[in-house]
Amino acid sequence: MFVMELSYTAPIEAVEEQMDAHLAWLDGYYASGVFLASGRKVPRDGGMILARGVSRGEIEEIAAGDPFVVAGVCAYRITEFIATKTSAGLAAVRETLP
């Protein structure tokens, strides 16, 4: 599983110009089952995405295709972890140690 942390690298006005394209990009990965949750950070200097079901290389490619990245308004920090314990609502994404 991956925690994808977005940090804005441009003024919020430039981020907002790309928001519709970013939301459409998110929708595609929700539809494919890769993204589990996402939202803005507080304070609003970026966002977070929880993702699963792909390799490290694939998640890096996914991040590189974000319209925010393409437009140069954000950078990603990606952390991989093994979700060995979850709430009941996330039981379907629980993982086991190799």
Beta strands, then each sheet from edge to edge (+ up, - down):
strand 1: 2-8
strand 2: 35-40
strand 3: 46-51
strand 4: 74-80
sheet 1: 2+ 3- 1+ 4-
end
